[in-house]
Amino acid sequence: MAPVDWQQNWRAGATPWDAGASPPALRSLVDRGAVPSGRILVPGCGTGYDLATLARTDREVVGIDLSEDARKAFFVAHPELPGSVVYEVADFFSYTPADGFDFVWDYTFFCALDPGQRTSWNEAMRRLVNPGGVLATLLFPFEDPISGTQGPPWPVNTSMVRSYVDGGFEELETAEVNRTHPGREGKERLVLWRRGA
Ligand SMILES: C[S@@+](CC[C@H](N)C(=O)[O-])C[C@H]1O[C@@H](n2cnc3c(N)ncnc32)[C@H](O)[C@@H]1O
């Protein structure tokens, strides 16, 4: 299967994944104080609703995406946000910022990647999440057992993602998700991982 041309999809306005808002699970994490202050990364952030949800004066929120069109869409949707919010057009796999992150939020990014890129996803996360920092994965589309063989989005489940998150991370929390976007009910699980020292 040919790799997805994300930039072409953005140029053509073919963005069926765009739900127009952050998932309720992210709002819940923010509300219960599970997102620290400090540096936050959202890879494959698209229109950046999650950047807006995470923006706060004591945070430096960084979104990255391959597409300049996605970046433009972000600035149209979110002209003003609190704190420092930076949107970089960059490839996650070669992204090497000067400093690491205290919290990384992955929603609809892991499932968008070609399955052959999953080991590299883990290696990049190891590099990008600070020791003691948290990798938060909202797994979508959740299937257990996995029956679908096509993507993106590639079906995911907890044991499958566990097999890619190496011993550098400890599993902190795994939770079913009750509220989500219409049409995604029952298809999300939240898993939080802490990076070891
Ligand atoms: C399925 S979309 C999800 C976008 C956003 N998270 C949302 O929920 O609306 C996946 C996004 O990842 C971006 N992307 C894919 N591969 C990437 C890579 N290697 N580095 C950075 N962004 C990437 C695509 O351009 C696209 O915007």
PDBQT file of the ligand as one rigid body, heavy atoms in Angstrom, charges set to zero:
ROOT
HETATM    1  C1  LIG A 201      -4.961  11.465  11.672  1.00  0.00    +0.000 C 
HETATM    2  S1  LIG A 201      -4.282  13.059  11.659  1.00  0.00    +0.000 S 
HETATM    3  C2  LIG A 201      -4.662  13.595  13.328  1.00  0.00    +0.000 C 
HETATM    4  C3  LIG A 201      -4.523  15.078  13.554  1.00  0.00    +0.000 C 
HETATM    5  C4  LIG A 201      -4.901  15.553  14.953  1.00  0.00    +0.000 C 
HETATM    6  N1  LIG A 201      -4.172  14.821  15.969  1.00  0.00    +0.000 N 
HETATM    7  C5  LIG A 201      -6.406  15.416  15.177  1.00  0.00    +0.000 C 
HETATM    8  O1  LIG A 201      -6.816  14.585  15.997  1.00  0.00    +0.000 OA
HETATM    9  O2  LIG A 201      -7.151  16.157  14.526  1.00  0.00    +0.000 OA
HETATM   10  C6  LIG A 201      -2.544  12.738  11.741  1.00  0.00    +0.000 C 
HETATM   11  C7  LIG A 201      -1.694  13.984  11.617  1.00  0.00    +0.000 C 
HETATM   12  O3  LIG A 201      -0.320  13.617  11.752  1.00  0.00    +0.000 OA
HETATM   13  C8  LIG A 201       0.452  14.334  10.806  1.00  0.00    +0.000 C 
HETATM   14  N2  LIG A 201       1.657  13.523  10.570  1.00  0.00    +0.000 N 
HETATM   15  C9  LIG A 201       1.736  12.312   9.959  1.00  0.00    +0.000 A 
HETATM   16  N3  LIG A 201       2.992  11.858   9.979  1.00  0.00    +0.000 NA
HETATM   17  C10 LIG A 201       3.726  12.791  10.650  1.00  0.00    +0.000 A 
HETATM   18  C11 LIG A 201       5.086  12.891  11.009  1.00  0.00    +0.000 A 
HETATM   19  N4  LIG A 201       5.983  11.937  10.679  1.00  0.00    +0.000 N 
HETATM   20  N5  LIG A 201       5.502  13.978  11.699  1.00  0.00    +0.000 NA
HETATM   21  C12 LIG A 201       4.617  14.959  12.040  1.00  0.00    +0.000 A 
HETATM   22  N6  LIG A 201       3.310  14.912  11.713  1.00  0.00    +0.000 NA
HETATM   23  C13 LIG A 201       2.872  13.854  11.026  1.00  0.00    +0.000 A 
HETATM   24  C14 LIG A 201      -0.452  14.496   9.600  1.00  0.00    +0.000 C 
HETATM   25  O4  LIG A 201      -0.100  15.579   8.778  1.00  0.00    +0.000 OA
HETATM   26  C15 LIG A 201      -1.822  14.695  10.277  1.00  0.00    +0.000 C 
HETATM   27  O5  LIG A 201      -2.105  16.058  10.491  1.00  0.00    +0.000 OA
ENDROOT
TORSDOF 0
